[in-house]
């Protein structure tokens, strides 16, 4: 399960506390389809949040695409590195600026793909590096 916030709405306090954008939906799916393999991506910011989602059986896997684009060695350097304490095991994030003209257009959807385009470009650079 994955998705994006195109309307600028804030996650509920419950979702924010549990980090993952779709964790509530994953739990609902899990109750109806207990044998289905579930991957949840979107919103994870800490090792503790990811561990809680998996150990609590809300999902089987977590996705970290955007943080991994920012720090390709993220799993080894932070997530699976026991030398990094939980309170410091945070995933990097970057706010991609929307062009100024999009902000003044009055249309909510204008500029929604800017962030995706930036991350896609960075991922392509990683793929082309030797």
C-alpha positions as a Markdown table, in Angstrom:
| # | Residue | x | y | z |
|---|---|---|---|---|
| 1 | Unk | 0.0 | 0.0 | 0.0 |
| 2 | Unk | 1.3 | 3.4 | -0.9 |
| 3 | Unk | 0.2 | 6.8 | -1.8 |
| 4 | Unk | 0.8 | 10.4 | -1.6 |
| 5 | Unk | -0.7 | 13.6 | -0.2 |
| 6 | Unk | -1.7 | 15.8 | -3.1 |
| 7 | Unk | -4.2 | 18.0 | -1.3 |
| 8 | Unk | -1.9 | 19.2 | 1.5 |
| 9 | Unk | -3.9 | 17.7 | 4.3 |
| 10 | Unk | -2.2 | 16.8 | 7.5 |
| 11 | Unk | -2.3 | 13.2 | 8.8 |
| 12 | Unk | -4.5 | 12.5 | 11.8 |
| 13 | Unk | -2.7 | 12.6 | 15.1 |
| 14 | Unk | -3.1 | 8.8 | 15.4 |
| 15 | Unk | -1.5 | 8.3 | 12.0 |
| 16 | Unk | 1.3 | 10.7 | 12.7 |
| 17 | Unk | 2.0 | 9.0 | 16.0 |
| 18 | Unk | 2.3 | 5.7 | 14.3 |
| 19 | Unk | 4.2 | 7.2 | 11.4 |
| 20 | Unk | 2.9 | 5.2 | 8.4 |
| 21 | Unk | 0.3 | 6.8 | 6.2 |
| 22 | Unk | -1.6 | 3.5 | 5.5 |
| 23 | Unk | -1.1 | 1.6 | 8.7 |
| 24 | Unk | -4.8 | 1.7 | 9.6 |
| 25 | Unk | -5.8 | 0.5 | 6.2 |
| 26 | Unk | -3.2 | -2.3 | 6.4 |
| 27 | Unk | -4.6 | -3.4 | 9.7 |
| 28 | Unk | -8.1 | -3.6 | 8.2 |
| 29 | Unk | -6.9 | -5.6 | 5.2 |
| 30 | Unk | -4.9 | -7.9 | 7.6 |
| 31 | Unk | -8.0 | -8.7 | 9.6 |
| 32 | Unk | -9.9 | -9.7 | 6.4 |
| 33 | Unk | -7.0 | -11.4 | 4.6 |
| 34 | Unk | -4.6 | -12.7 | 7.3 |
| 35 | Unk | -2.5 | -14.7 | 4.9 |
| 36 | Unk | -1.9 | -11.9 | 2.4 |
| 37 | Unk | 1.6 | -10.5 | 2.3 |
| 38 | Unk | 1.4 | -6.8 | 3.0 |
| 39 | Unk | 4.0 | -4.1 | 2.3 |
| 40 | Unk | 3.3 | -0.6 | 3.6 |
| 41 | Unk | 5.2 | 2.4 | 2.3 |
| 42 | Unk | 4.8 | 6.1 | 3.0 |
| 43 | Unk | 5.4 | 8.0 | 6.2 |
| 44 | Unk | 7.9 | 5.8 | 8.1 |
| 45 | Unk | 10.5 | 8.0 | 9.7 |
| 46 | Unk | 12.1 | 5.9 | 12.5 |
| 47 | Unk | 13.4 | 2.4 | 13.0 |
| 48 | Unk | 11.0 | 2.1 | 16.0 |
| 49 | Unk | 8.0 | 3.0 | 13.8 |
| 50 | Unk | 9.0 | 0.3 | 11.2 |
| 51 | Unk | 9.7 | -2.3 | 13.9 |
| 52 | Unk | 6.3 | -1.6 | 15.5 |
| 53 | Unk | 4.4 | -2.0 | 12.2 |
| 54 | Unk | 6.1 | -5.3 | 11.4 |
| 55 | Unk | 6.2 | -6.8 | 15.0 |
| 56 | Unk | 2.6 | -5.7 | 15.5 |
| 57 | Unk | 1.6 | -7.7 | 12.4 |
| 58 | Unk | 0.1 | -4.6 | 10.7 |
| 59 | Unk | 2.4 | -5.5 | 7.7 |
| 60 | Unk | 5.1 | -7.9 | 6.7 |
| 61 | Unk | 7.4 | -5.4 | 4.9 |
| 62 | Unk | 8.0 | -1.6 | 4.9 |
| 63 | Unk | 9.0 | 0.5 | 2.0 |
| 64 | Unk | 11.7 | 3.2 | 2.4 |
| 65 | Unk | 12.1 | 4.4 | -1.2 |
| 66 | Unk | 12.4 | 8.2 | -0.7 |
| 67 | Unk | 14.6 | 8.0 | 2.3 |
| 68 | Unk | 16.8 | 5.4 | 0.5 |
| 69 | Unk | 17.1 | 7.8 | -2.5 |
| 70 | Unk | 18.5 | 10.4 | -0.1 |
| 71 | Unk | 20.8 | 8.0 | 1.6 |
| 72 | Unk | 21.3 | 4.8 | -0.5 |
| 73 | Unk | 23.2 | 3.0 | 2.3 |
| 74 | Unk | 20.4 | 3.7 | 4.7 |
| 75 | Unk | 19.6 | 0.1 | 5.7 |
| 76 | Unk | 23.2 | -0.8 | 6.6 |
| 77 | Unk | 24.1 | 2.6 | 8.1 |
| 78 | Unk | 21.0 | 3.3 | 10.2 |
| 79 | Unk | 18.2 | 0.8 | 10.1 |
| 80 | Unk | 20.1 | -2.5 | 10.7 |
| 81 | Unk | 23.1 | -0.8 | 12.5 |
| 82 | Unk | 22.9 | -1.8 | 16.2 |
| 83 | Unk | 25.5 | 0.9 | 17.0 |
| 84 | Unk | 22.9 | 3.6 | 16.2 |
| 85 | Unk | 20.5 | 4.0 | 19.1 |
| 86 | Unk | 16.7 | 3.9 | 18.4 |
| 87 | Unk | 16.3 | 7.6 | 19.2 |
| 88 | Unk | 18.8 | 8.5 | 16.5 |
| 89 | Unk | 17.7 | 5.9 | 14.0 |
| 90 | Unk | 15.7 | 8.4 | 11.9 |
| 91 | Unk | 15.1 | 8.3 | 8.1 |
| 92 | Unk | 16.1 | 11.4 | 6.1 |
| 93 | Unk | 13.5 | 13.4 | 4.4 |
| 94 | Unk | 13.6 | 16.3 | 2.0 |
| 95 | Unk | 10.8 | 18.8 | 1.1 |
| 96 | Unk | 11.0 | 19.6 | -2.6 |
| 97 | Unk | 10.0 | 23.1 | -3.2 |
| 98 | Unk | 7.1 | 23.7 | -5.6 |
| 99 | Unk | 7.8 | 26.4 | -8.2 |
| 100 | Unk | 6.5 | 29.8 | -7.0 |
| 101 | Unk | 4.1 | 30.2 | -9.9 |
| 102 | Unk | 2.3 | 27.0 | -8.9 |
| 103 | Unk | 1.6 | 28.4 | -5.4 |
| 104 | Unk | -0.2 | 31.4 | -6.9 |
| 105 | Unk | -2.2 | 29.6 | -9.5 |
| 106 | Unk | -5.1 | 29.0 | -7.1 |
| 107 | Unk | -5.3 | 25.4 | -8.2 |
| 108 | Unk | -4.5 | 22.7 | -5.6 |
| 109 | Unk | -3.2 | 20.1 | -8.0 |
| 110 | Unk | -0.7 | 22.4 | -9.8 |
| 111 | Unk | 2.8 | 21.3 | -8.8 |
| 112 | Unk | 1.7 | 18.0 | -7.2 |
| 113 | Unk | 4.2 | 16.0 | -9.3 |
| 114 | Unk | 7.2 | 18.1 | -8.5 |
| 115 | Unk | 8.4 | 16.0 | -5.6 |
| 116 | Unk | 7.9 | 12.7 | -7.5 |
| 117 | Unk | 9.8 | 14.1 | -10.5 |
| 118 | Unk | 12.7 | 15.2 | -8.3 |
| 119 | Unk | 13.0 | 11.8 | -6.5 |
| 120 | Unk | 12.7 | 10.0 | -9.9 |
| 121 | Unk | 15.6 | 12.1 | -11.2 |
| 122 | Unk | 17.7 | 11.3 | -8.2 |
| 123 | Unk | 16.9 | 7.6 | -8.4 |
| 124 | Unk | 18.0 | 7.6 | -12.1 |
| 125 | Unk | 21.3 | 9.2 | -11.1 |
| 126 | Unk | 21.9 | 6.5 | -8.6 |
| 127 | Unk | 21.1 | 3.9 | -11.2 |
| 128 | Unk | 23.5 | 5.4 | -13.7 |
| 129 | Unk | 26.4 | 5.7 | -11.2 |
| 130 | Unk | 29.0 | 3.0 | -11.5 |
